[in-house]
Amino acid sequence: EQDRVQGALEIPAEGHLDPRRGTLECWVKPTFDPGEQYDEARPRHEYNRQFLALTTAADEVFILYYNADTRNLRVVTRKADGTYPVVLSAPGKLPAGAWSYVGLSWGDRLRLDVNGEVAQHAVKGTVEGSVGRSALRFSLADFQLDELRLSAVERPLTAVPESPFAPDGQTLLLDHFDQAGRPGRVPAVRPRHRDRRDV
């Protein structure tokens, strides 16, 4: 159900993500140097690196990307009219050449956790519109991805996990990417959908 498409990993959003409430957790390693020196003659935004995007049927977009100004991950949401009501940057800097824990939860508030440092924004949910035909698109051009878990609830994001993610009754998707560190085609665990399609 997961597919690599031109340097990306695409996961159908339906059944795996509710834009109103949930949590995404993973481990990420940049394949570029976050401490690189910028050429001041180039626009700074050219150094931004996209990691995750979701577009709804209402043409609203949810984006998680590396921001060149903060040198860490940032969440933005874009409305159909082109406005950006949410801009939330993780504290600190993204380490070079190392795996970083990334946690993102939404519901009563939006929280972004990178290696235990948390930023939050007082907003409900993420984006409006159906995700029935949408996909979570992870860009693998500038990042490696491991240990992905999507949940139906807001998890606390209180500490960096010290062991692999474990499934529970709120897990919508869990993949340990055990095939030589690369994503497989089928999620390793889909406990909330074992009685439904694609199992």
N, C-alpha and C positions, 0 to 999 in steps of 0.2 A: 504493500500500500504506500510505501515511501519510494520515491524515485529520484535519481540524480538527473538533473536537467542542466546541461551546459554549465558545469561548475557550481551547481546549487543542489540542495536537498529540498524536495517539495513534499509536504505532508498535508493531505486533505484536512481542512479545518473542521468540517462537519463530524461530530462525534468525538473530536479531540480537543476542541476549544470552544468555550462560551465567552463571547466578548464582554458579558456582564459581570462575570466572576470567575476567578481561577488563578492558577500559578504555573509558571514555566520555570524550570530549573535545568541547568546544563553546566558543563565544563567547557571552557573556550580557551584556545591558545592562538594568539596572533601570529601570522607567518610573516609579518612585517615588523619593523622596529618602531614601537610607539615613542621612542625617544629621539627619532630622527630629526635632523636639522631641516627646517623649512627654507625653501627658496622664497624670499620675500617678494620676488618679482611675480610669483604665481599666486593666484587667488587661494586663500587658505582653505576654502571648501573643497578644493581639488584633492586635499589630503584626507578628507573624510572617507570612511570605509563602511559600506553597508553590511550588516550581519543578518537581520531578519526583517521581513515585511509581510503584511497581511492587508489585502484590500477587500472591502465588503461590497455587497450589491448596491449600497448607497453611495459608492465611490468615496468612502472614508478610508483612510490609510493609517495603519499602526506600524511604526518603524522603530527598530532598535539598531543603532549604528555607532561606530567609533567616531567621536567628534574630535577634530584636530585641535580645536582651541582648548578643550579641557583635557585632552589626551586620555580619555576614558569613554565608556559607553554612555549613550544618551537615548532616551525614549522621547519620541514626538508622535503626536497624532495630527493628521491633516483632515480637515473637513472638506466636503465637496466644493465649497466656495473658495478653497485655497488658503483658508486661515489655519493657524496652528494653535489650538487652545491648550495643548500640553507640551511643555518642554521640560524634561526632567533629566538632569545629569548625575551620574554616579560620583561620589566623592573620591578623592585620591587619583592615582594614575594607574593605567593598565600596565601590568608588568610585561617586560619583553621576554620572549622565549620561555614562558612558563604557563602552566594551566591555571586558569582563574575560574572560581565558582561564580556563576551568574544566576541570580534568582530574581524573578519578576512576578509580582502578585497584583491583582486588581479586584475590585469589588466596592467596598466602602471608601477605599483610598487606593492610590497607585503607589507601589513601592518597588524600588530598584536596588538590588544588593549585589555588589561586586566585592568578593573576598571579605565579606562580613561588614563592609561599610555600606550603610543604607541611606538612601535619599527617598523622600516621599512627597506626594502631591495630593491635596484634598480634592479628588475628583472621583466620581462613581463610574465604574466600568472602564471601558477603553474606547471603542468606536461603535457607531450605530450602523445598523443594516445587517441583513442576513449574511451568514458565512457558508451557506449551503453549497455554493459553487466556488468557494474560495480555497486557497491553499496557504499554509505557512511556508514561506520560501526562505530558507537559510542559504546565504551566500557563502560558498566555501573558497572563494578566490583569495581571501585575506585572512581566513580563520580556519583552524581545525576545531571539530566539534566532537564532544564525547558525553556520555551519560545524560541523556535527555529524558526529562519527565514532565508531563503535562497533567495537571490536576484540576478537579472540578471545584475546589475550594481555595480560599486564601490561606496558604500555609504561612506559619509565623515568620520564616526567614530570620531566625534568631542567631544562627551560628553556621559556619562553613561545615558542611557534612564531612565526617571522617571515614565514612564507608559508602559503598555504592548505594544508590537509591533503591528502596524496597517498595514493592507494590502494596497498595491497601485498597480499601473500598472506594476511595476518591480518586484513584489513578485512572486517567483516561488514556495515557500512552506512556510506555516506559521502554527505552532501548538503551542497552549497555554498549552497543556498537562493538561487540566482541569479535567480529570478523576482521582480524588484523587492524583493529581500530577504525574501521570504516563502517558507515551506516549500512544496514541490511535493507532488503526490500520490504520486509514485514516487521512490524513492531514486535519486540520480544514478549511484551505483556500487554494485554488489553483487557483487564479484569472486568470492567464495566460493560463489555460488549461480547463476552464469550458466548452468549446465547443468540447472537445476531450474526449479521453477514461477515464475510471475509475472515472466518475463524477456522 
